[in-house]
Amino acid sequence: MVDDNVDAADALTALLELDGDEVRTVHSAEEPDVVFDLGLPGVSGTDVVRQIRAVPSTKDLTLIAITGWGQPHDRARTAEAKFDFHYTKPNDGAQIRQAIDSAPSAA
């Protein structure tokens, strides 16, 4: 998971770990995984997703935008970048669980 907001990242990490998930959390876009914040220092989450989608071995990862940005143009931007889901902060843990469980690797 990538989120530059340490408190938000820690809270979601704890929630996912309580559900039995193994979570690796980073606070910059240098080591992307599955969950992204859109306002990262140095590079945007949408740019990272575009890079991930361009690589054959990572193009099918489930990518989730968890962000404070929820206006229609923000959602259009995440859809264009090929995020699978877009949730605003504060988010519903049940929504995140459903998104993760729908990932092909979860099957």
HELIX and SHEET records of a PDB file:
HELIX    1   1 VAL A    6  LEU A   18  1                                  13    
HELIX    2   2 GLY A   45  ARG A   53  1                                   9    
HELIX    3   3 PRO A   72  ALA A   81  1                                  10    
HELIX    4   4 GLY A   93  ASP A  101  1                                   9    
HELIX    5   5 PRO A  104  ALA A  106  5                                   3    
SHEET    1   A 3 VAL A  35  PHE A  36  0                                        
SHEET    2   A 3 ILE A  64  THR A  67  1                                        
SHEET    3   A 3 PHE A  85  THR A  88  1                                        
END                                                                             
